[in-house]
Amino acid sequence: MKTYLKQFIECHTGTMNLVLHIIGFTFIGIGIFQKSIFFVVMGAIVQESGHFYQYARTKNEKYSPRYCSRSQLIFAYPLLLLIILYILLTTPRG
């Protein structure tokens, strides 16, 4: 678990990567308050583009989306699924 946490932190370096993650979190926050899965998914896509940008810029394997996805399967994706589930369960059906 400690190794995956270290990987997760390593995958979130670089100024542009961090900027894209902040923008992505903003979209996710809007999605939570507006109960919009669209905004949540857009936020996740913007965040993931930060990983692709970091890898394309550095060509360093420890920034590759494949390398980062292992730790994100433990820390980020379950949270994203919980947010989507929250929206689905709390949105009034009309």
Secondary structure per residue as TSV (DSSP state, phi and psi in degrees):
chain	resnum	aa	ss	phi	psi
A	1	M	-	360.0	-39.1
A	2	K	H	-62.9	-37.6
A	3	T	H	-64.2	-42.6
A	4	Y	H	-68.6	-34.8
A	5	L	H	-65.4	-40.9
A	6	K	H	-62.4	-43.8
A	7	Q	H	-60.1	-43.7
A	8	F	H	-60.4	-43.0
A	9	I	H	-68.3	-42.4
A	10	E	H	-60.7	-33.9
A	11	C	T	-72.8	-9.4
A	12	H	T	-115.0	44.7
A	13	T	-	-109.5	167.6
A	14	G	S	95.9	133.8
A	15	T	H	-60.9	-49.1
A	16	M	H	-66.0	-37.2
A	17	N	H	-60.6	-45.5
A	18	L	H	-65.6	-40.4
A	19	V	H	-61.4	-45.5
A	20	L	H	-64.6	-34.5
A	21	H	H	-68.0	-39.2
A	22	I	H	-63.6	-43.7
A	23	I	H	-61.8	-43.1
A	24	G	H	-61.7	-42.7
A	25	F	H	-63.1	-34.2
A	26	T	H	-62.5	-46.5
A	27	F	H	-60.1	-42.7
A	28	I	H	-64.3	-41.6
A	29	G	H	-60.7	-44.4
A	30	I	H	-61.1	-42.2
A	31	G	H	-60.8	-38.9
A	32	I	H	-66.6	-47.9
A	33	F	H	-72.7	-31.2
A	34	Q	H	-89.6	-5.8
A	35	K	T	53.3	54.1
A	36	S	-	-121.8	111.1
A	37	I	H	-63.8	-32.3
A	38	F	H	-55.0	-49.8
A	39	F	H	-66.0	-37.3
A	40	V	H	-63.3	-46.2
A	41	V	H	-66.5	-40.6
A	42	M	H	-61.3	-39.9
A	43	G	H	-61.8	-41.9
A	44	A	H	-65.2	-39.5
A	45	I	H	-65.2	-42.9
A	46	V	H	-62.0	-42.4
A	47	Q	H	-63.3	-44.6
A	48	E	H	-64.1	-32.6
A	49	S	H	-63.0	-26.2
A	50	G	H	-63.3	-38.7
A	51	H	H	-67.7	-42.8
A	52	F	H	-63.1	-41.9
A	53	Y	H	-62.4	-46.9
A	54	Q	H	-60.3	-41.9
A	55	Y	H	-69.7	-43.2
A	56	A	H	-63.0	-34.8
A	57	R	H	-75.7	-39.1
A	58	T	H	-102.5	-24.4
A	59	K	-	56.9	20.6
A	60	N	-	-86.3	125.8
A	61	E	G	-58.8	-30.0
A	62	K	G	-74.1	-7.0
A	63	Y	G	-105.5	3.3
A	64	S	S	-69.3	144.7
A	65	P	H	-57.2	-32.9
A	66	R	H	-65.1	-44.6
A	67	Y	H	-65.2	-43.0
A	68	C	H	-71.6	-27.8
A	69	S	H	-64.7	-28.0
A	70	R	H	-61.2	-49.6
A	71	S	H	-74.0	-30.4
A	72	Q	H	-70.1	-26.2
A	73	L	H	-62.5	-25.5
A	74	I	H	-91.5	-42.6
A	75	F	H	-102.3	-41.0
A	76	A	T	-98.1	-48.9
A	77	Y	H	-63.1	-39.4
A	78	P	H	-61.5	-37.4
A	79	L	H	-64.9	-41.4
A	80	L	H	-61.3	-43.0
A	81	L	H	-64.7	-38.0
A	82	L	H	-64.5	-38.9
A	83	I	H	-64.0	-45.3
A	84	I	H	-63.1	-42.8
A	85	L	H	-62.1	-41.6
A	86	Y	H	-58.1	-46.3
A	87	I	H	-62.6	-44.8
A	88	L	H	-62.8	-38.4
A	89	L	H	-82.5	-21.2
A	90	T	H	-106.6	-4.1
A	91	T	S	-82.5	125.0
A	92	P	-	-62.7	138.1
A	93	R	-	-88.8	135.3
A	94	G	-	-122.2	360.0
